[in-house]
Amino acid sequence: MKPMYVSINSEKTGANLKSLFKNNGYSVRDIQLVMGFENPQSIYKWLSGRSLPSLDNLVILSKVLHTTIEDILVIDGDVVFLFFIRNNLR
């Protein structure tokens, strides 16, 4: 089986988060309070694409934003299902 190579596009994920915040009526301060952060720097880093939320924070964000982790993250490359690979390699 060939390995799959995908990466998370942090800049596009940040833009996506910004849009999700706006569409749900949340400010950075609102998210800061929900996440229990003392300051908003981490959130601004997410929005600018300089970093990504941890897995724990992605779970919280998915609940707060009423979406899935997969809909928060922007993936570069094709994610191919194992079923598809397995059936086409035979």
A tleap script that builds the chain and sets N, CA, C and O, in Angstrom:
source leaprc.protein.ff14SB
mol = sequence {
  NMET LYS PRO MET TYR VAL SER ILE ASN SER
  GLU LYS THR GLY ALA ASN LEU LYS SER LEU
  PHE LYS ASN ASN GLY TYR SER VAL ARG ASP
  ILE GLN LEU VAL MET GLY PHE GLU ASN PRO
  GLN SER ILE TYR LYS TRP LEU SER GLY ARG
  SER LEU PRO SER LEU ASP ASN LEU VAL ILE
  LEU SER LYS VAL LEU HIE THR THR ILE GLU
  ASP ILE LEU VAL ILE ASP GLY ASP VAL VAL
  PHE LEU PHE PHE ILE ARG ASN ASN LEU CARG
}
set mol.1.N position { 0.840 -1.168 0.000 }
set mol.1.CA position { 0.000 0.000 0.000 }
set mol.1.C position { 0.893 1.242 0.000 }
set mol.1.O position { 1.874 1.306 0.741 }
set mol.2.N position { 0.556 2.210 -0.819 }
set mol.2.CA position { 1.320 3.455 -0.891 }
set mol.2.C position { 0.953 4.351 0.296 }
set mol.2.O position { -0.203 4.376 0.720 }
set mol.3.N position { 1.936 5.085 0.835 }
set mol.3.CA position { 1.618 6.016 1.923 }
set mol.3.C position { 0.854 7.221 1.399 }
set mol.3.O position { 1.013 7.615 0.243 }
set mol.4.N position { 0.030 7.797 2.250 }
set mol.4.CA position { -0.709 9.011 1.907 }
set mol.4.C position { 0.007 10.197 2.526 }
set mol.4.O position { 0.458 10.123 3.669 }
set mol.5.N position { 0.115 11.267 1.798 }
set mol.5.CA position { 0.733 12.479 2.298 }
set mol.5.C position { -0.273 13.617 2.229 }
set mol.5.O position { -0.691 14.026 1.146 }
set mol.6.N position { -0.647 14.111 3.368 }
set mol.6.CA position { -1.545 15.260 3.455 }
set mol.6.C position { -0.966 16.221 4.486 }
set mol.6.O position { -0.171 15.828 5.339 }
set mol.7.N position { -1.364 17.452 4.400 }
set mol.7.CA position { -0.955 18.419 5.402 }
set mol.7.C position { -2.113 19.368 5.666 }
set mol.7.O position { -2.988 19.572 4.824 }
set mol.8.N position { -2.089 19.931 6.846 }
set mol.8.CA position { -3.101 20.911 7.218 }
set mol.8.C position { -2.585 22.282 6.813 }
set mol.8.O position { -1.479 22.668 7.191 }
set mol.9.N position { -3.370 23.010 6.056 }
set mol.9.CA position { -3.013 24.359 5.641 }
set mol.9.C position { -3.405 25.302 6.779 }
set mol.9.O position { -4.584 25.606 6.962 }
set mol.10.N position { -2.420 25.757 7.533 }
set mol.10.CA position { -2.709 26.556 8.730 }
set mol.10.C position { -3.286 27.930 8.392 }
set mol.10.O position { -4.134 28.436 9.127 }
set mol.11.N position { -2.842 28.538 7.298 }
set mol.11.CA position { -3.376 29.857 6.932 }
set mol.11.C position { -4.850 29.759 6.535 }
set mol.11.O position { -5.668 30.573 6.965 }
set mol.12.N position { -5.182 28.767 5.719 }
set mol.12.CA position { -6.582 28.597 5.308 }
set mol.12.C position { -7.450 28.124 6.477 }
set mol.12.O position { -8.625 28.478 6.562 }
set mol.13.N position { -6.876 27.331 7.367 }
set mol.13.CA position { -7.611 26.909 8.555 }
set mol.13.C position { -7.905 28.121 9.432 }
set mol.13.O position { -8.998 28.239 9.985 }
set mol.14.N position { -6.926 29.028 9.559 }
set mol.14.CA position { -7.148 30.257 10.320 }
set mol.14.C position { -8.260 31.105 9.728 }
set mol.14.O position { -9.112 31.623 10.450 }
set mol.15.N position { -8.245 31.243 8.409 }
set mol.15.CA position { -9.308 31.997 7.731 }
set mol.15.C position { -10.656 31.313 7.925 }
set mol.15.O position { -11.680 31.977 8.086 }
set mol.16.N position { -10.648 29.995 7.910 }
set mol.16.CA position { -11.875 29.238 8.134 }
set mol.16.C position { -12.393 29.469 9.551 }
set mol.16.O position { -13.590 29.677 9.748 }
set mol.17.N position { -11.498 29.432 10.535 }
set mol.17.CA position { -11.903 29.697 11.920 }
set mol.17.C position { -12.491 31.098 12.056 }
set mol.17.O position { -13.509 31.285 12.723 }
set mol.18.N position { -11.853 32.078 11.425 }
set mol.18.CA position { -12.345 33.460 11.482 }
set mol.18.C position { -13.770 33.530 10.942 }
set mol.18.O position { -14.630 34.194 11.519 }
set mol.19.N position { -14.007 32.842 9.838 }
set mol.19.CA position { -15.337 32.816 9.237 }
set mol.19.C position { -16.345 32.110 10.152 }
set mol.19.O position { -17.474 32.572 10.315 }
set mol.20.N position { -15.928 30.991 10.743 }
set mol.20.CA position { -16.813 30.262 11.655 }
set mol.20.C position { -17.155 31.092 12.891 }
set mol.20.O position { -18.292 31.068 13.362 }
set mol.21.N position { -16.171 31.824 13.416 }
set mol.21.CA position { -16.445 32.711 14.559 }
set mol.21.C position { -17.505 33.734 14.172 }
set mol.21.O position { -18.482 33.936 14.893 }
set mol.22.N position { -17.298 34.379 13.019 }
set mol.22.CA position { -18.218 35.426 12.561 }
set mol.22.C position { -19.622 34.858 12.322 }
set mol.22.O position { -20.614 35.442 12.757 }
set mol.23.N position { -19.698 33.722 11.630 }
set mol.23.CA position { -20.998 33.126 11.312 }
set mol.23.C position { -21.766 32.700 12.554 }
set mol.23.O position { -22.996 32.651 12.538 }
set mol.24.N position { -21.047 32.390 13.635 }
set mol.24.CA position { -21.697 31.987 14.883 }
set mol.24.C position { -21.836 33.148 15.869 }
set mol.24.O position { -22.338 32.964 16.978 }
set mol.25.N position { -21.392 34.344 15.468 }
set mol.25.CA position { -21.545 35.529 16.291 }
set mol.25.C position { -20.589 35.609 17.467 }
set mol.25.O position { -20.895 36.236 18.481 }
set mol.26.N position { -19.419 34.970 17.331 }
set mol.26.CA position { -18.437 34.983 18.419 }
set mol.26.C position { -17.278 35.912 18.115 }
set mol.26.O position { -16.796 35.989 16.985 }
set mol.27.N position { -16.841 36.617 19.151 }
set mol.27.CA position { -15.626 37.429 19.052 }
set mol.27.C position { -14.458 36.598 19.569 }
set mol.27.O position { -14.650 35.524 20.140 }
set mol.28.N position { -13.260 37.102 19.364 }
set mol.28.CA position { -12.080 36.431 19.915 }
set mol.28.C position { -12.204 36.356 21.433 }
set mol.28.O position { -11.854 35.346 22.043 }
set mol.29.N position { -12.700 37.419 22.031 }
set mol.29.CA position { -12.897 37.448 23.500 }
set mol.29.C position { -13.865 36.352 23.942 }
set mol.29.O position { -13.622 35.694 24.954 }
set mol.30.N position { -14.950 36.144 23.209 }
set mol.30.CA position { -15.900 35.077 23.535 }
set mol.30.C position { -15.207 33.721 23.530 }
set mol.30.O position { -15.372 32.929 24.459 }
set mol.31.N position { -14.432 33.457 22.483 }
set mol.31.CA position { -13.730 32.178 22.370 }
set mol.31.C position { -12.687 32.052 23.480 }
set mol.31.O position { -12.494 30.972 24.038 }
set mol.32.N position { -12.024 33.149 23.791 }
set mol.32.CA position { -11.032 33.149 24.871 }
set mol.32.C position { -11.682 32.708 26.185 }
set mol.32.O position { -11.123 31.891 26.917 }
set mol.33.N position { -12.847 33.244 26.473 }
set mol.33.CA position { -13.543 32.896 27.711 }
set mol.33.C position { -13.981 31.441 27.721 }
set mol.33.O position { -13.829 30.751 28.729 }
set mol.34.N position { -14.521 30.974 26.608 }
set mol.34.CA position { -14.965 29.577 26.508 }
set mol.34.C position { -13.794 28.615 26.674 }
set mol.34.O position { -13.918 27.572 27.316 }
set mol.35.N position { -12.648 28.981 26.084 }
set mol.35.CA position { -11.479 28.114 26.144 }
set mol.35.C position { -10.773 28.200 27.496 }
set mol.35.O position { -9.952 27.342 27.824 }
set mol.36.N position { -11.086 29.224 28.275 }
set mol.36.CA position { -10.444 29.392 29.569 }
set mol.36.C position { -9.026 29.941 29.486 }
set mol.36.O position { -8.207 29.706 30.375 }
set mol.37.N position { -8.741 30.678 28.409 }
set mol.37.CA position { -7.412 31.262 28.224 }
set mol.37.C position { -7.320 32.581 28.982 }
set mol.37.O position { -8.293 33.334 29.041 }
set mol.38.N position { -6.152 32.863 29.562 }
set mol.38.CA position { -5.938 34.131 30.255 }
set mol.38.C position { -5.795 35.288 29.280 }
set mol.38.O position { -6.162 36.420 29.594 }
set mol.39.N position { -5.258 35.001 28.088 }
set mol.39.CA position { -5.105 36.044 27.075 }
set mol.39.C position { -5.422 35.444 25.708 }
set mol.39.O position { -5.442 34.224 25.545 }
set mol.40.N position { -5.672 36.321 24.718 }
set mol.40.CA position { -6.134 35.842 23.411 }
set mol.40.C position { -5.028 35.507 22.405 }
set mol.40.O position { -5.334 35.188 21.256 }
set mol.41.N position { -3.746 35.571 22.805 }
set mol.41.CA position { -2.659 35.398 21.841 }
set mol.41.C position { -2.755 34.091 21.060 }
set mol.41.O position { -2.532 34.081 19.849 }
set mol.42.N position { -3.083 32.995 21.729 }
set mol.42.CA position { -3.191 31.703 21.027 }
set mol.42.C position { -4.241 31.752 19.935 }
set mol.42.O position { -4.038 31.226 18.841 }
set mol.43.N position { -5.353 32.378 20.234 }
set mol.43.CA position { -6.440 32.456 19.253 }
set mol.43.C position { -6.014 33.308 18.055 }
set mol.43.O position { -6.301 32.959 16.910 }
set mol.44.N position { -5.334 34.415 18.319 }
set mol.44.CA position { -4.848 35.242 17.210 }
set mol.44.C position { -3.822 34.488 16.363 }
set mol.44.O position { -3.757 34.680 15.149 }
set mol.45.N position { -3.034 33.643 16.995 }
set mol.45.CA position { -2.074 32.820 16.240 }
set mol.45.C position { -2.815 31.827 15.353 }
set mol.45.O position { -2.397 31.581 14.222 }
set mol.46.N position { -3.902 31.257 15.846 }
set mol.46.CA position { -4.700 30.341 15.021 }
set mol.46.C position { -5.254 31.087 13.814 }
set mol.46.O position { -5.156 30.623 12.678 }
set mol.47.N position { -5.842 32.258 14.083 }
set mol.47.CA position { -6.495 33.019 13.014 }
set mol.47.C position { -5.513 33.494 11.957 }
set mol.47.O position { -5.876 33.615 10.786 }
set mol.48.N position { -4.278 33.763 12.351 }
set mol.48.CA position { -3.273 34.232 11.393 }
set mol.48.C position { -2.571 33.078 10.680 }
set mol.48.O position { -1.843 33.299 9.711 }
set mol.49.N position { -2.783 31.854 11.149 }
set mol.49.CA position { -2.132 30.700 10.542 }
set mol.49.C position { -0.744 30.426 11.080 }
set mol.49.O position { -0.031 29.575 10.548 }
set mol.50.N position { -0.343 31.137 12.137 }
set mol.50.CA position { 0.983 30.911 12.716 }
set mol.50.C position { 1.033 29.655 13.579 }
set mol.50.O position { 2.113 29.133 13.856 }
set mol.51.N position { -0.135 29.168 14.005 }
set mol.51.CA position { -0.204 27.903 14.747 }
set mol.51.C position { -1.590 27.310 14.559 }
set mol.51.O position { -2.493 27.952 14.022 }
set mol.52.N position { -1.740 26.080 15.011 }
set mol.52.CA position { -3.020 25.381 14.946 }
set mol.52.C position { -3.468 25.019 16.356 }
set mol.52.O position { -2.635 24.814 17.239 }
set mol.53.N position { -4.776 24.941 16.571 }
set mol.53.CA position { -5.257 24.503 17.879 }
set mol.53.C position { -4.826 23.061 18.155 }
set mol.53.O position { -4.695 22.255 17.234 }
set mol.54.N position { -4.610 22.750 19.428 }
set mol.54.CA position { -4.320 21.368 19.809 }
set mol.54.C position { -5.562 20.521 19.556 }
set mol.54.O position { -6.648 21.049 19.317 }
set mol.55.N position { -5.393 19.227 19.609 }
set mol.55.CA position { -6.533 18.328 19.409 }
set mol.55.C position { -7.621 18.593 20.448 }
set mol.55.O position { -8.805 18.633 20.113 }
set mol.56.N position { -7.224 18.773 21.699 }
set mol.56.CA position { -8.203 19.076 22.747 }
set mol.56.C position { -8.973 20.356 22.421 }
set mol.56.O position { -10.194 20.412 22.568 }
set mol.57.N position { -8.244 21.383 21.975 }
set mol.57.CA position { -8.900 22.643 21.635 }
set mol.57.C position { -9.775 22.523 20.396 }
set mol.57.O position { -10.805 23.190 20.303 }
set mol.58.N position { -9.385 21.689 19.452 }
set mol.58.CA position { -10.232 21.451 18.276 }
set mol.58.C position { -11.553 20.801 18.666 }
set mol.58.O position { -12.597 21.124 18.098 }
set mol.59.N position { -11.514 19.895 19.622 }
set mol.59.CA position { -12.750 19.253 20.093 }
set mol.59.C position { -13.674 20.311 20.693 }
set mol.59.O position { -14.868 20.340 20.394 }
set mol.60.N position { -13.121 21.179 21.537 }
set mol.60.CA position { -13.932 22.243 22.142 }
set mol.60.C position { -14.483 23.169 21.073 }
set mol.60.O position { -15.670 23.494 21.084 }
set mol.61.N position { -13.628 23.597 20.147 }
set mol.61.CA position { -14.079 24.481 19.077 }
set mol.61.C position { -15.182 23.847 18.238 }
set mol.61.O position { -16.136 24.522 17.853 }
set mol.62.N position { -15.058 22.560 17.955 }
set mol.62.CA position { -16.082 21.908 17.143 }
set mol.62.C position { -17.441 21.935 17.844 }
set mol.62.O position { -18.475 22.093 17.194 }
set mol.63.N position { -17.436 21.782 19.161 }
set mol.63.CA position { -18.700 21.836 19.917 }
set mol.63.C position { -19.253 23.258 19.951 }
set mol.63.O position { -20.443 23.468 19.718 }
set mol.64.N position { -18.390 24.236 20.242 }
set mol.64.CA position { -18.812 25.631 20.346 }
set mol.64.C position { -19.314 26.156 19.001 }
set mol.64.O position { -20.283 26.913 18.948 }
set mol.65.N position { -18.656 25.754 17.922 }
set mol.65.CA position { -18.993 26.255 16.588 }
set mol.65.C position { -20.004 25.378 15.860 }
set mol.65.O position { -20.340 25.638 14.705 }
set mol.66.N position { -20.489 24.334 16.541 }
set mol.66.CA position { -21.506 23.438 15.978 }
set mol.66.C position { -21.080 22.850 14.633 }
set mol.66.O position { -21.831 22.879 13.658 }
set mol.67.N position { -19.874 22.324 14.606 }
set mol.67.CA position { -19.344 21.733 13.379 }
set mol.67.C position { -18.407 20.588 13.755 }
set mol.67.O position { -18.287 20.236 14.929 }
set mol.68.N position { -17.759 20.021 12.773 }
set mol.68.CA position { -16.830 18.921 13.039 }
set mol.68.C position { -15.391 19.421 12.917 }
set mol.68.O position { -15.130 20.469 12.325 }
set mol.69.N position { -14.482 18.664 13.479 }
set mol.69.CA position { -13.062 18.998 13.355 }
set mol.69.C position { -12.668 19.012 11.882 }
set mol.69.O position { -11.895 19.867 11.448 }
set mol.70.N position { -13.199 18.065 11.117 }
set mol.70.CA position { -12.888 17.990 9.685 }
set mol.70.C position { -13.343 19.245 8.948 }
set mol.70.O position { -12.732 19.632 7.952 }
set mol.71.N position { -14.406 19.884 9.426 }
set mol.71.CA position { -14.884 21.102 8.778 }
set mol.71.C position { -14.142 22.345 9.253 }
set mol.71.O position { -14.254 23.405 8.638 }
set mol.72.N position { -13.391 22.225 10.333 }
set mol.72.CA position { -12.558 23.335 10.803 }
set mol.72.C position { -11.231 23.341 10.055 }
set mol.72.O position { -10.772 24.388 9.597 }
set mol.73.N position { -10.626 22.181 9.937 }
set mol.73.CA position { -9.309 22.077 9.320 }
set mol.73.C position { -9.395 22.115 7.802 }
set mol.73.O position { -10.316 21.548 7.214 }
set mol.74.N position { -8.446 22.775 7.173 }
set mol.74.CA position { -8.347 22.806 5.708 }
set mol.74.C position { -7.145 21.956 5.336 }
set mol.74.O position { -6.012 22.262 5.708 }
set mol.75.N position { -7.405 20.879 4.595 }
set mol.75.CA position { -6.386 19.894 4.253 }
set mol.75.C position { -5.850 20.160 2.849 }
set mol.75.O position { -6.619 20.376 1.912 }
set mol.76.N position { -4.528 20.141 2.715 }
set mol.76.CA position { -3.880 20.184 1.394 }
set mol.76.C position { -3.635 18.752 0.962 }
set mol.76.O position { -3.114 17.954 1.741 }
set mol.77.N position { -3.991 18.422 -0.231 }
set mol.77.CA position { -3.801 17.058 -0.719 }
set mol.77.C position { -5.097 16.276 -0.637 }
set mol.77.O position { -6.082 16.722 -0.047 }
set mol.78.N position { -5.073 15.118 -1.234 }
set mol.78.CA position { -6.256 14.266 -1.277 }
set mol.78.C position { -6.212 13.259 -0.150 }
set mol.78.O position { -5.215 12.562 0.036 }
set mol.79.N position { -7.286 13.187 0.595 }
set mol.79.CA position { -7.426 12.151 1.604 }
set mol.79.C position { -8.180 11.009 0.934 }
set mol.79.O position { -9.351 11.143 0.582 }
set mol.80.N position { -7.509 9.916 0.769 }
set mol.80.CA position { -8.077 8.778 0.055 }
set mol.80.C position { -8.495 7.731 1.069 }
set mol.80.O position { -7.734 7.406 1.981 }
set mol.81.N position { -9.672 7.215 0.918 }
set mol.81.CA position { -10.164 6.199 1.844 }
set mol.81.C position { -9.428 4.881 1.633 }
set mol.81.O position { -9.147 4.484 0.503 }
set mol.82.N position { -9.125 4.221 2.728 }
set mol.82.CA position { -8.425 2.946 2.688 }
set mol.82.C position { -9.191 1.950 1.820 }
set mol.82.O position { -8.576 1.173 1.090 }
set mol.83.N position { -10.494 1.961 1.885 }
set mol.83.CA position { -11.319 1.064 1.081 }
set mol.83.C position { -11.025 1.269 -0.403 }
set mol.83.O position { -10.857 0.306 -1.151 }
set mol.84.N position { -10.964 2.527 -0.818 }
set mol.84.CA position { -10.707 2.846 -2.215 }
set mol.84.C position { -9.317 2.361 -2.624 }
set mol.84.O position { -9.156 1.762 -3.688 }
set mol.85.N position { -8.329 2.614 -1.794 }
set mol.85.CA position { -6.962 2.185 -2.091 }
set mol.85.C position { -6.897 0.671 -2.192 }
set mol.85.O position { -6.343 0.118 -3.142 }
set mol.86.N position { -7.466 0.019 -1.207 }
set mol.86.CA position { -7.394 -1.450 -1.147 }
set mol.86.C position { -8.020 -2.071 -2.400 }
set mol.86.O position { -7.473 -3.016 -2.968 }
set mol.87.N position { -9.160 -1.540 -2.823 }
set mol.87.CA position { -9.851 -2.107 -3.982 }
set mol.87.C position { -9.163 -1.797 -5.294 }
set mol.87.O position { -9.294 -2.572 -6.242 }
set mol.88.N position { -8.435 -0.696 -5.388 }
set mol.88.CA position { -7.772 -0.335 -6.627 }
set mol.88.C position { -6.372 -0.893 -6.745 }
set mol.88.O position { -5.780 -0.827 -7.822 }
set mol.89.N position { -5.827 -1.435 -5.682 }
set mol.89.CA position { -4.486 -2.023 -5.743 }
set mol.89.C position { -4.516 -3.492 -6.145 }
set mol.89.O position { -3.476 -4.096 -6.410 }
set mol.90.N position { -5.685 -4.043 -6.187 }
set mol.90.CA position { -5.790 -5.478 -6.526 }
set mol.90.C position { -5.749 -5.701 -8.006 }
set mol.90.O position { -5.825 -6.842 -8.461 }
savepdb mol mol.pdb
quit
